[in-house]
Amino acid sequence: MLVYGVWRWWTPWRPGRWGGLLFGTLATAVFVVDALYPLRRRLMSWPLQSAQHWLQFHIYGGVLACLFVFIHMGFRLPAGQFGWWLLILSLWATFSGLVGVAVQKYVPNMLATNLAVEAIYERIPGLAARLQGDADRLLVGAPDVLQRAYLNNTRAWLGALAPSWSYVVDFRAERERRLGPFSEVAPFLSDADRARLVDLQAIVAEKLELDVQYSLQRLIKTWVPLHAWPSLFLMGLIAVHVIAVLVF
């Protein structure tokens, strides 16, 4: 920013003049190295000698490249449609990357500190599918009051995954809602049936945690293409832009 300020004070600033070309070249170079991040395991050499170095460069380099784009433009809005596409995709790649940093810090922490159940994403549907059968077998011979509470409020929900984006923020309210009907019937049960109720509540809690697990892991898997594909499109437009500048 200091170089830009002095340079602009000294001479008029245009993207096609020396100053603009310098920062445009720097932005392109950083974006190109950032785009090599998926190949980091094959490209570990000085100064990016570890996966952590690559990750840090990918994050901070992307933000710096976006700043270089604005300096390259002289902090003016683009004049044409192609320039707008370059700017919008640069902002999207940078912003979505920062969102990804937050997601990949938040989700593992929430999984580790708030959930007792851990499961691989691809196996969650199968794990959830068996819970309805477990609950049905558990309630064979149970009193009518417990059977009704189960059939009216829980059985259909146990039959399939029910992920929700709201679980990303908080799932405790849903836990209370799912377990509430069983707490209400507990006073009407014998000691033996209360033990059965405890097992049923454990099944309900496990199903909810699988739903939460699936929702949180789905967030990461949804984010990846939303960041990667626009970034690849950006690299294609940058290549066209560079060729156009060199040729014309």
C-alpha positions in Angstrom: 0.0 0.0 0.0 2.9 2.3 0.7 4.5 1.6 -2.6 1.1 2.1 -4.3 0.6 5.5 -2.5 4.0 6.8 -3.4 3.8 5.6 -7.0 0.4 7.1 -7.5 1.5 10.4 -6.1 4.6 10.4 -8.4 2.8 9.5 -11.6 -0.8 8.8 -12.9 -1.9 5.2 -12.1 -3.3 2.9 -14.8 -3.6 -0.9 -14.9 -1.6 -0.9 -18.1 1.3 1.3 -16.9 4.3 0.0 -15.1 2.9 0.2 -11.6 -0.4 -1.5 -12.5 1.4 -4.2 -14.5 3.8 -4.9 -11.6 0.9 -5.5 -9.2 -1.1 -7.4 -11.8 1.9 -9.7 -12.3 2.3 -10.2 -8.6 -1.4 -11.0 -8.2 -1.2 -13.5 -11.1 1.9 -15.2 -9.7 0.4 -15.6 -6.2 -2.9 -16.9 -7.6 -0.9 -19.5 -9.7 1.0 -20.7 -6.7 -2.2 -20.8 -4.7 -3.8 -22.9 -7.5 -1.0 -25.5 -7.0 -2.2 -26.2 -3.5 -3.9 -29.6 -4.4 -0.5 -30.7 -5.7 1.4 -29.7 -2.5 2.5 -33.2 -1.6 4.5 -33.4 -4.9 5.9 -29.8 -4.6 7.3 -29.6 -1.1 10.5 -27.6 -1.5 11.9 -24.4 -0.2 10.3 -22.2 1.0 7.1 -24.4 1.1 8.6 -27.4 2.8 5.5 -28.8 4.6 1.7 -29.1 4.2 1.4 -26.4 6.9 3.6 -24.0 4.9 1.5 -24.6 1.9 -1.7 -24.1 3.8 -0.5 -20.8 5.3 0.6 -19.5 1.9 -2.7 -20.6 0.4 -4.6 -18.6 3.0 -2.5 -15.5 3.3 -1.3 -15.5 -0.2 -4.9 -15.5 -1.5 -5.8 -12.5 0.6 -2.6 -10.7 -0.5 -3.3 -11.5 -4.2 -6.8 -10.1 -3.9 -5.3 -6.9 -2.5 -2.8 -6.8 -5.4 -5.8 -7.0 -7.7 -7.3 -3.9 -6.2 -4.0 -2.1 -6.4 -3.6 -3.2 -10.0 -7.0 -1.6 -10.7 -6.1 1.6 -8.8 -9.1 0.8 -6.5 -11.4 1.7 -9.4 -14.4 -0.3 -10.6 -13.8 -2.4 -13.8 -14.8 -0.8 -17.1 -16.0 -3.9 -18.9 -17.8 -7.2 -18.3 -14.6 -9.2 -18.5 -13.0 -7.0 -15.7 -16.1 -7.5 -13.6 -15.8 -11.3 -13.9 -12.2 -11.2 -12.9 -13.0 -9.0 -9.9 -16.0 -11.0 -8.7 -14.2 -14.3 -9.0 -11.2 -12.9 -7.2 -13.4 -11.7 -4.3 -15.3 -15.0 -4.3 -12.2 -17.2 -4.2 -10.8 -15.1 -1.4 -14.0 -14.8 0.6 -14.9 -18.5 0.2 -11.4 -19.5 1.2 -11.7 -17.5 4.4 -15.0 -19.1 5.1 -13.4 -22.5 4.5 -10.8 -21.7 7.1 -13.5 -20.8 9.7 -15.5 -24.0 8.8 -12.5 -26.3 9.1 -11.6 -24.9 12.4 -15.2 -24.8 13.8 -16.5 -28.2 12.6 -13.8 -30.5 14.1 -13.9 -28.6 17.4 -17.7 -28.9 17.6 -17.5 -32.6 16.7 -14.9 -33.2 19.4 -16.4 -31.2 22.2 -20.2 -31.5 21.8 -20.8 -35.0 20.4 -20.2 -38.4 21.9 -20.8 -40.2 18.6 -18.0 -40.2 15.9 -18.7 -41.6 12.4 -17.2 -41.5 8.9 -19.4 -39.4 6.6 -20.1 -42.2 4.1 -21.1 -44.7 6.8 -23.6 -42.4 8.6 -26.7 -43.3 6.6 -26.1 -47.0 7.3 -25.5 -46.5 11.0 -28.7 -44.4 11.2 -30.8 -47.0 9.3 -30.3 -49.7 11.9 -31.6 -47.5 14.8 -35.3 -47.8 14.0 -35.0 -51.6 14.1 -33.1 -51.4 17.4 -35.9 -49.2 18.9 -38.7 -51.5 17.6 -37.1 -54.5 19.2 -36.5 -52.7 22.4 -40.2 -51.7 22.8 -41.6 -55.2 22.2 -43.9 -55.7 25.2 -43.5 -52.1 26.4 -46.6 -50.4 28.0 -49.0 -48.5 25.7 -48.1 -45.1 27.0 -44.5 -45.6 26.0 -45.5 -47.2 22.7 -47.7 -44.2 21.8 -45.0 -41.7 22.7 -42.6 -43.6 20.4 -44.9 -44.1 17.5 -46.3 -40.6 17.5 -43.1 -38.7 17.9 -40.0 -40.7 17.1 -40.4 -43.8 15.0 -40.7 -42.1 11.6 -37.8 -39.8 12.4 -35.6 -42.7 13.3 -36.3 -44.3 9.9 -34.1 -41.9 7.8 -31.4 -39.3 8.2 -32.7 -35.8 8.9 -29.8 -33.4 8.4 -30.4 -29.7 9.0 -28.3 -26.6 8.4 -29.6 -25.3 11.7 -27.5 -27.9 13.5 -24.4 -26.0 12.4 -25.4 -23.3 14.8 -27.1 -25.3 17.6 -28.7 -28.7 18.0 -29.5 -28.7 21.8 -33.0 -27.4 21.2 -33.7 -30.3 18.9 -32.4 -32.7 21.5 -34.8 -31.3 24.1 -37.7 -31.6 21.6 -36.9 -35.2 20.8 -36.4 -36.4 24.3 -39.1 -34.3 25.9 -42.1 -36.6 25.2 -40.3 -39.5 26.9 -39.5 -37.5 30.0 -43.3 -36.8 30.3 -44.2 -40.5 30.3 -41.4 -41.6 32.7 -43.6 -41.1 35.9 -46.1 -43.6 34.6 -43.6 -46.4 34.0 -42.4 -49.2 36.2 -38.8 -49.5 37.2 -38.2 -52.1 34.5 -39.9 -50.0 31.8 -37.9 -46.9 33.0 -34.7 -48.9 32.2 -36.2 -49.6 28.8 -36.9 -45.9 28.4 -33.3 -45.0 29.2 -32.1 -47.3 26.4 -34.6 -45.8 24.0 -33.5 -42.3 24.9 -29.9 -43.4 24.2 -31.0 -44.5 20.7 -32.8 -41.2 20.1 -29.7 -39.3 21.2 -27.4 -41.4 19.0 -29.7 -40.7 16.0 -29.7 -37.0 16.6 -25.9 -37.0 16.9 -25.6 -38.8 13.6 -27.9 -36.2 12.0 -25.7 -33.5 13.5 -22.5 -35.3 12.3 -23.9 -35.6 8.8 -24.9 -32.0 8.7 -21.5 -30.7 9.9 -19.5 -33.0 7.6 -21.8 -32.1 4.7 -21.0 -28.4 5.3 -17.3 -29.1 4.6 -18.1 -31.3 1.5 -20.4 -28.6 0.1 -17.8 -25.9 0.7 -15.1 -27.6 -1.3 -16.7 -27.3 -4.8 -18.0 -23.9 -4.1 -14.5 -22.7 -3.5 -12.6 -24.9 -6.0 -14.6 -24.6 -9.2 -14.9 -20.8 -9.2 -11.2 -20.6 -8.4 -10.4 -22.8 -11.4 -12.6 -20.6 -13.6 -10.8 -17.6 -12.3 -7.4 -19.1 -13.3 -8.8 -19.6 -16.8 -9.9 -16.0 -17.1 -6.5 -14.8 -15.7 -4.8 -16.8 -18.4 -7.0 -15.2 -21.1 -6.3 -11.8 -19.6 -2.5 -12.3 -19.5 -2.5 -13.5 -23.1 -4.6 -10.5 -24.2 -2.2 -8.1 -22.5 0.9 -9.7 -24.1 -0.6 -10.0 -27.6 -2.5 -6.7 -27.8 
